[in-house]
């Protein structure tokens, strides 16, 4: 099964191509070079894809509006072409349009109603995607990975290892989502759909166990310190500082992911288990490089 990805440098694109390299039943091609802000539609469809996958735009509320609008324009153009050519479209989208969160888990049938204009544009784009009979809109929690754009975890580790402080909200509750888990789920979904499954529609995929941004960063820092000390190295990690952005009631943005299990049989692992695997990978790679550095110091890890 040949699929096209629209962003070569995105952490999800890297995870999908890495996982596909271990299989013989699916392949991913990237049509936009790293850093490109334009998409050549002819290049997308000249590859005769069985599906087109668009990675999410993380933290859209913190980006320049022009960037969000350009992303939406591209998705809408792809949706129109995919509908005409009867090619499935998979759009992964951040859970950020649920601007006010909810007291309980947010169901797949819930429609975001953000006040922010750029977030409203994302909702409108989702509505246009749903006009295509063969669409998947996959809402995901904040993605974490070691490498690639929008990776979160890699930059967080780099900041801590440099000794710089990290400010994180302790009153924003969400579900960190491993890109490796999203890649596994997407490949399973795509292969089932290619085999005739009719499970088109909107789904949620987010890490098990809601947690504050501050607690997630704290777990990363603690586990990082344990691995560095276990390798016999001294490292003064940056400090964490808690922020309170919602002074009355904490913002909870927790996605209900039952439909993904019911339709595609996708089980979701704890983000802690996924985080441990990534930190083990970081330890094997970066600490090994640092151990070969003449100083073996904090600067060695930063250089790696």
C-alpha positions as CSV (number, residue, x, y, z in Angstrom):
1,X,0.0,0.0,0.0
2,X,1.6,3.2,-1.2
3,X,0.7,6.4,0.9
4,X,1.8,10.0,0.6
5,X,2.8,12.2,3.5
6,X,2.7,16.0,3.1
7,X,5.5,17.0,5.6
8,X,8.8,15.2,5.4
9,X,10.2,16.8,8.6
10,X,7.3,16.3,10.9
11,X,7.8,13.9,13.8
12,X,4.8,11.8,12.8
13,X,6.1,11.5,9.2
14,X,9.5,10.3,10.6
15,X,7.8,7.8,12.8
16,X,5.6,6.4,10.0
17,X,8.5,6.0,7.6
18,X,10.6,4.4,10.3
19,X,7.9,1.9,11.1
20,X,7.1,1.2,7.5
21,X,10.7,0.4,6.8
22,X,10.3,-2.7,9.0
23,X,7.3,-3.9,7.0
24,X,6.5,-5.0,3.5
25,X,2.8,-4.2,3.2
26,X,2.9,-0.4,3.4
27,X,5.1,2.5,2.2
28,X,5.2,6.2,2.8
29,X,6.5,8.9,0.4
30,X,7.0,12.5,1.4
31,X,6.3,15.1,-1.2
32,X,7.3,18.3,0.6
33,X,11.0,18.8,1.5
34,X,12.0,19.8,5.0
35,X,11.0,23.4,5.7
36,X,8.8,23.8,2.7
37,X,5.6,25.9,3.2
38,X,4.0,25.0,-0.1
39,X,2.6,21.8,-1.4
40,X,2.7,20.6,-5.1
41,X,-0.6,18.9,-5.6
42,X,0.6,17.4,-8.9
43,X,3.5,15.8,-7.0
44,X,1.1,14.3,-4.5
45,X,-1.2,12.6,-7.0
46,X,1.4,11.6,-9.6
47,X,2.5,8.9,-7.2
48,X,-1.0,7.3,-7.4
49,X,-1.4,7.0,-3.6
50,X,-3.8,4.7,-1.9
51,X,-4.2,7.4,0.8
52,X,-2.9,10.9,1.6
53,X,-1.9,11.6,5.2
54,X,-1.5,15.1,6.6
55,X,0.4,15.4,10.0
56,X,-1.1,17.8,12.6
57,X,-0.2,21.4,13.1
58,X,0.8,21.4,16.8
59,X,0.0,24.3,19.1
60,X,-1.9,26.2,16.4
61,X,-3.0,28.8,18.9
62,X,0.6,29.8,19.4
63,X,1.5,30.1,15.7
64,X,1.2,33.0,13.4
65,X,-2.3,33.1,11.9
66,X,-0.9,33.1,8.4
67,X,0.8,29.7,9.1
68,X,-2.5,28.2,10.3
69,X,-4.5,29.6,7.4
70,X,-1.9,28.3,4.9
71,X,-2.1,24.8,6.5
72,X,-5.9,24.9,6.3
73,X,-5.8,26.0,2.6
74,X,-3.5,23.0,1.8
75,X,-5.8,20.6,3.6
76,X,-8.9,21.9,1.9
77,X,-7.2,21.7,-1.5
78,X,-6.1,18.1,-0.8
79,X,-9.6,17.2,0.4
80,X,-11.2,18.5,-2.8
81,X,-8.7,16.6,-5.0
82,X,-9.0,13.4,-3.0
83,X,-12.7,13.5,-3.2
84,X,-12.7,14.0,-7.0
85,X,-10.1,11.2,-7.4
86,X,-11.8,8.9,-4.8
87,X,-8.6,8.7,-2.8
88,X,-8.8,8.5,1.0
89,X,-7.6,11.5,3.0
90,X,-6.3,11.2,6.6
91,X,-6.0,14.5,8.4
92,X,-4.4,14.4,11.9
93,X,-5.4,17.5,13.9
94,X,-4.5,18.9,17.3
95,X,-7.0,18.8,20.1
96,X,-6.4,22.5,20.6
97,X,-9.7,23.7,19.0
98,X,-11.4,22.4,22.2
99,X,-10.3,25.7,23.6
100,X,-12.2,25.5,26.9
101,X,-11.8,21.8,27.5
102,X,-14.5,19.9,29.3
103,X,-15.2,18.5,32.7
104,X,-15.3,14.9,31.4
105,X,-13.7,13.1,28.4
106,X,-14.5,14.7,25.1
107,X,-16.4,12.4,22.8
108,X,-15.7,12.0,19.1
109,X,-19.1,13.4,18.2
110,X,-18.4,16.7,20.1
111,X,-17.7,19.7,17.8
112,X,-15.2,22.3,19.0
113,X,-16.5,25.9,19.3
114,X,-13.4,28.0,19.9
115,X,-13.4,31.7,20.2
116,X,-10.0,32.1,18.6
117,X,-10.3,32.9,14.9
118,X,-7.4,30.7,13.8
119,X,-8.8,27.8,15.8
120,X,-12.3,28.4,14.2
121,X,-10.6,28.1,10.8
122,X,-9.3,24.6,11.7
123,X,-12.9,23.6,12.7
124,X,-14.1,24.8,9.3
125,X,-11.4,22.8,7.5
126,X,-12.6,19.7,9.4
127,X,-16.1,20.3,8.1
128,X,-14.8,20.4,4.5
129,X,-12.8,17.2,5.1
130,X,-16.0,15.4,6.3
131,X,-17.7,16.1,2.9
132,X,-15.3,13.5,1.4
133,X,-16.9,10.1,1.8
134,X,-13.5,8.5,2.4
135,X,-12.0,10.6,5.2
136,X,-10.4,10.1,8.6
137,X,-10.1,13.1,10.9
138,X,-7.8,11.9,13.7
139,X,-7.7,14.2,16.7
140,X,-4.6,13.7,18.7
141,X,-3.2,14.9,22.0
142,X,0.1,16.9,22.2
143,X,2.6,14.7,20.4
144,X,6.0,13.8,21.9
145,X,9.0,12.4,20.1
146,X,12.8,12.8,20.1
147,X,13.2,14.1,16.6
148,X,11.3,16.0,13.9
149,X,9.3,19.2,13.9
150,X,6.6,19.5,16.6
151,X,8.4,16.8,18.6
152,X,8.1,18.4,22.1
153,X,10.1,15.8,24.0
154,X,13.4,16.3,22.1
155,X,13.5,20.1,22.6
156,X,12.4,19.7,26.3
157,X,15.3,17.3,26.9
158,X,17.7,19.7,25.1
159,X,16.6,22.6,27.3
160,X,17.0,20.7,30.5
161,X,20.4,19.2,29.6
162,X,21.6,22.7,28.8
163,X,20.7,23.7,32.3
164,X,18.0,26.2,31.1
165,X,14.8,26.5,33.1
166,X,11.4,25.3,31.9
167,X,8.1,27.0,32.6
168,X,5.1,24.6,32.4
169,X,1.4,25.0,33.3
170,X,0.3,23.0,36.2
171,X,-3.4,23.8,35.6
172,X,-3.7,22.5,32.0
173,X,-4.6,18.8,32.0
174,X,-4.1,16.9,28.8
175,X,-3.1,13.5,27.3
176,X,0.5,13.5,26.0
177,X,0.6,11.2,22.9
178,X,3.5,9.3,21.6
179,X,4.1,9.6,17.8
180,X,5.2,6.0,17.8
181,X,1.7,5.0,19.1
182,X,0.0,7.2,16.5
183,X,2.2,5.6,13.8
184,X,1.2,2.1,14.8
185,X,-2.4,3.0,15.0
186,X,-2.5,4.8,11.6
187,X,-0.8,1.9,9.8
188,X,-3.3,-0.5,11.3
189,X,-6.2,1.7,10.3
190,X,-4.9,2.2,6.8
191,X,-4.4,-1.4,6.1
192,X,-7.9,-2.3,7.4
193,X,-9.4,0.5,5.3
194,X,-7.5,-0.7,2.3
195,X,-8.9,-4.2,2.9
196,X,-12.5,-3.0,2.7
197,X,-13.2,-1.8,6.2
198,X,-15.8,1.0,6.2
199,X,-14.8,2.9,9.3
200,X,-14.6,6.4,7.9
201,X,-15.1,9.3,10.2
202,X,-13.7,11.1,13.2
203,X,-11.6,9.4,15.8
204,X,-9.6,10.3,18.9
205,X,-6.1,9.1,19.8
206,X,-4.4,10.3,22.9
207,X,-2.2,8.8,25.6
208,X,-3.8,7.1,28.6
209,X,-3.7,8.9,31.9
210,X,-4.5,12.6,31.8
211,X,-1.7,14.8,33.3
212,X,-0.7,18.4,33.7
213,X,1.9,19.9,31.5
214,X,4.0,20.5,34.6
215,X,3.8,16.9,35.8
216,X,4.7,15.6,32.4
217,X,7.8,17.8,32.3
218,X,8.6,16.8,35.9
219,X,8.5,13.1,35.0
220,X,10.8,13.7,32.0
221,X,13.3,15.6,34.2
222,X,13.3,12.9,36.9
223,X,13.7,10.0,34.5
224,X,16.4,12.0,32.6
225,X,18.3,12.6,35.8
226,X,18.1,8.9,36.7
227,X,19.5,7.8,33.3
228,X,22.3,10.4,33.4
229,X,23.4,9.4,36.9
230,X,23.1,5.7,36.0
231,X,25.6,6.3,33.2
232,X,28.1,7.8,35.7
233,X,27.8,11.3,34.5
234,X,27.3,14.6,36.3
235,X,24.8,16.9,34.9
236,X,23.0,19.9,36.4
237,X,19.6,19.8,34.7
238,X,17.5,23.0,34.3
239,X,14.8,23.8,36.9
240,X,11.1,23.5,36.4
241,X,8.8,26.4,37.2
242,X,5.0,25.9,37.6
243,X,2.7,28.3,35.8
244,X,-1.0,29.0,36.6
245,X,-2.8,30.0,33.5
246,X,-6.4,29.2,34.6
247,X,-6.8,30.7,38.1
248,X,-10.3,29.4,38.8
249,X,-10.7,26.0,37.3
250,X,-8.0,23.9,35.6
251,X,-8.4,23.4,31.9
252,X,-9.0,19.7,31.1
253,X,-8.6,18.7,27.5
254,X,-9.0,14.9,27.7
255,X,-10.1,13.0,24.6
256,X,-12.4,9.9,24.8
257,X,-10.8,7.3,22.5
258,X,-13.3,4.4,22.7
259,X,-14.4,4.5,19.1
260,X,-10.9,3.7,17.9
261,X,-10.9,0.5,19.9
262,X,-14.4,-0.4,18.9
263,X,-13.9,0.1,15.2
264,X,-10.2,-0.7,14.6
265,X,-9.2,-2.6,17.7
266,X,-6.5,-0.1,18.6
267,X,-5.4,-0.3,22.2
268,X,-3.6,2.7,23.7
269,X,-0.7,2.4,26.0
270,X,0.2,4.6,28.9
271,X,2.2,7.6,27.9
272,X,4.6,6.7,30.7
273,X,5.5,3.4,29.0
274,X,6.0,5.2,25.7
275,X,8.1,7.9,27.4
276,X,10.4,5.3,29.0
277,X,11.1,3.7,25.6
278,X,12.0,7.1,24.1
279,X,14.3,8.0,27.0
280,X,16.0,4.6,26.7
281,X,16.6,5.4,23.1
282,X,18.0,8.8,24.0
283,X,20.2,7.2,26.6
284,X,21.7,4.7,24.1
285,X,22.3,7.4,21.5
286,X,23.1,10.7,23.3
287,X,24.8,9.3,26.4
288,X,26.9,7.0,24.3
289,X,28.1,10.0,22.2
290,X,28.7,12.0,25.4
291,X,30.8,9.2,26.9
292,X,33.1,9.4,23.9
293,X,33.5,13.2,24.3
294,X,36.8,14.2,25.9
295,X,35.1,16.1,28.7
296,X,32.1,13.8,29.2
297,X,30.4,16.9,30.5
298,X,27.0,18.6,30.1
299,X,28.3,20.4,27.0
300,X,29.0,17.1,25.4
301,X,25.4,16.1,25.7
302,X,24.3,19.5,24.3
303,X,26.6,19.0,21.3
304,X,25.1,15.6,20.6
